Amino acid sequence: MTNLTILDPTEAAIILRVSPDLVAKLCRSRKLRATKVGRVWRILPEALQEYLGASHAKLPGETQGDPSNSDQPSGQAAREGDPGNEGGGGTRRGAA
């Protein structure tokens, strides 16, 4: 029989540098491939590799054939002071 490594959420959290609660949430939402054995999620190291590969492909600021995204390297301008940003954080209107 081969030596099979199976991780629990705490071990996976250490590898991903996140909380065990976040790992469990990722498992429940099926963003991280895992199997529940009893009350505990079990995660294969390959599933962590898949998750890291998938999440890396979606990092903000990376252009993947979308030319509308190329002028803002990390989305920073959209968050800080962009006049088109109506979510706040920019220049106040009507302030003296």
LINGISUL-V110389 format. One record per helix or strand of 3 or more residues. SS is the DSSP state (@ for helix, = for strand). FROM is the first residue (numbers start at 1). LEN is the number of residues. If there is no record, write none. Layout:
# LINGISUL-V110389
SS/FROM/LEN
SS/FROM/LEN
This chain:
# LINGISUL-V110389
@/9/8
@/20/9
=/35/3
=/40/5
@/45/12
@/67/3
@/76/4
